[in-house]
Amino acid sequence: MPEHILVIEDDPQISDLLRRGLIYEGYSVGVAADGPTGLTAARDRPPDLVLLDLMLPGMDGLTVCSRLRAATDVPILILTAKDAVPDRVKGLDAGADDYMVKPFSFDELLARVRALLRRRQPQALQEVLRFSDLTLNPDTHEVFRGTRRIELTAREFELLLLFLQHPRQVLTRDMLYDRIWGYDFGGESNIIEVYIRYLRGKLEENGAPRLLQTVRGVGYALREE
């Protein structure tokens, strides 16, 4: 059965381009032209991935994103004309897994779609990973710092998993781009810093010691100070 992608986009030219292109690539595609209709479509036929415009009639895309994320862990790829860093951060804060600025290359969009869908595919049972008082279960997606449970987005989880698979090793920016995003992220080089900041904020709540260390000019490492 083909993977189902829900496109929530009010521009008929863009939504038709996405629908035809994705169907050609073998996906099942649903289209909604406003926020409320998109939420209803996601409820009636849960998608494997959502392509979401931010500027929607009826309900803005950030609200749609937040409501989808509260109800499901479906990957959400935001498509928008807003390219400022604060706009990208708002989208990621709302629970999006990825962000593309219009106009975009359809080939790049397909690469990002494939990368997000790969992360949803079931894998063999994996052992629980531990470092210091940090625990991550790759199968249940549960993360704990001591006894405190930490809620992560899909992308945050993948990034932390990579660090736990390579404890005390310095992971370069190029490695992080390649292993987590799976494509050339171009000029949006601040995306790694954004996610490291998110992870640190969640891992270091209540004054917990820092585990994600910056190696200046190189990358980051999971190690104790």
N, C-alpha and C positions, 0 to 999 in steps of 0.2 A: 504494500500500500504506500503510495507516495507521501512524503512529508507535506504537511499542510501549513501554508504561510498565509497569515492575515495581513493585508495591506490596509492601513487606516490613513487615508490621504484624500483631501478635498479637491485637489487639482485633477480634473479628469484626464488630461493628457499624460501626467506623470503616473497616475494609477493604472491607466491602460497600458502604458509602456511596461510598467512593472509586472502587471498581470500577464501580458503576452510573453514577455521575456522569461518569466519564471515558469510558466506553463511549458514553454519550449524546452526549458532545462529539466523538465520532468517533475516539477512540483505541483501540488494541488494548491490553488490560490482562491482566497476569499477577499472581497473588497468592501470597505465601508467608507463613506464620505464624511462622516462626522464622529465626534467622540462617543456619544451615547449609543449610536448604532454599532460602533466598533466594540464597545464593551459587551453589548448584547450578542454580537457575532462570536466573540471570544468565549462567552458563557455557553452558547448553544452548540458550538463546535470548537472545542479547545484546540488552538493551533500549536504547532511545533515551534513557531517563531513569529514575531510580530514586527512589521515594518511600520513605524509610527511617525507621522508628521507632527510637528509641534503646534503650528498655527491652524487650528481646526475650528469649525463652527460648532456651536452647541456646548462644547466643553473643550478646554485647551488641552494640548497634548501632554503637558506635565501632569495634569490631574488624571488623565487616562493612564499614563505610565504608572503613577502611584497606586491607582486602584488595581491595575493589572498585577503589579508586584505584590500587593497585599493579598491577592487571591491565588497567585500561582508563581512558579519559578520559571515560566516560559521566557526564553531569551527575547530581549527587546532591542531592536536597532532603530535609533532615532534618525529621521531624515528631515533636515531643516535648512532654511536659508540663513539662519542665525549662526554666524561663525565666530563670534567673540568668545574668549575663554570663559567668562562668567556664564554664558548661555550653555556651553558644554558642561560646565560643572553642575549647573542646575539640572540638566538632563540626567547626568550620572547620579546625582543625589536623589533624584526621583525614582531611581531603580533601574535605569537603562543599562544595558551591557555594552553598547557600542553607539557610535555617533558618526553620521556622515553629513557633510555640508553640500547642499545643492549649489550648482549642478555637480553631478557625480558621474564617475565612469561606471557603466553597468557591469563591466568585468570585475572591477574592484568590489562593487556591491556583492556580486556572486561569491567572491573570495571570502568576504566577511560573513555572508550567510552560511557558507560551508563550514567555516571555522566555528561559528556559534552552534550549528547543528551537531558538529562532531562532539562537542562537549556534552551533549545530551544523550549520546549513545551509551547503552549499558556496557559495563566492563566487568571483568572477573573480580571476585572479591579481593580486596587489598588490605594489607595490615594497617593498623592504626599507627600514625606517625606521631612522635613525641620529641620535643626539644624544650629543655628547662621545664617550666610548668605549663607549656603549651601542648595541647593535644588536638589532633585532627583525624577524623575518620573519613577516608575517601569515599566509602560506600554510603554512609548515612548523611554525609555533608555536615556533620556536627563538629563544632570547634569549641574548645574550652581553654580558658586561662585559669588554671587551678580548678575551682568548682564553678567558676562563672562562665555561663554559656555565651558565646559570641555569635551574633547573627551577621552573615556576610552575603553580599550579592554573588551571583555566579562568577563574575570576573574577579572579584576580590578573593573568592575561594580558590580559583585556579592559580592566582598569583601566590597566595600563601602556600598552597600545595607545592608549587615549584620550589619555593625556598626551603620547605621542610624535606623535600627530596634531595636537597643539596646543602645540608647544614654546614655552617662555617665557611662555605665557599663563596667567593665574590662572583656574583652574577652580573655580567655587563649589561648595559642598556640594549645592545644589539641582541643579546641572548633573550632578554625579556620581551623585546618586540617580536622576535621570531617565534618563541615558544608560547607566548600568551595571545598575541594578536594574530600571528600567522600570516602577516603580509607587511608590506612596506607602509608604515604609517605616515610617511611624507613629512610635512613641516609641522605637524601637530605633536611636537616632541615633548610637550609638557604632560602628556597623558600618563607617563610612568610616575612622575612626581605627584600627580593628582591621586593615583591609586595608592602609592606608598603613604601619602598623607591620610587617606581614608583608613588604611589598615592600621597605621600607628594610632590613630584616634581611637579605634575600637580595641586594639590590643592593650593600650596603655591607660584605659579607664581606671579610675580609683588609684592613680599613682603607680601602676605596675611598671616595673623596669622595662626600658626599651630593649627590644630584641632585633628589630630591623635597623641595622646600622648603615649609614652612608659611607661609602668608600669614595672620597672625593675624586672626581675626574674619571672614575671607572664605572661604578655601579653601586650595588647594595649587597649586604650579606646578612644572613640570619646567625647572629652570635651574641653572646653576652658581653657587656662592657667590661 
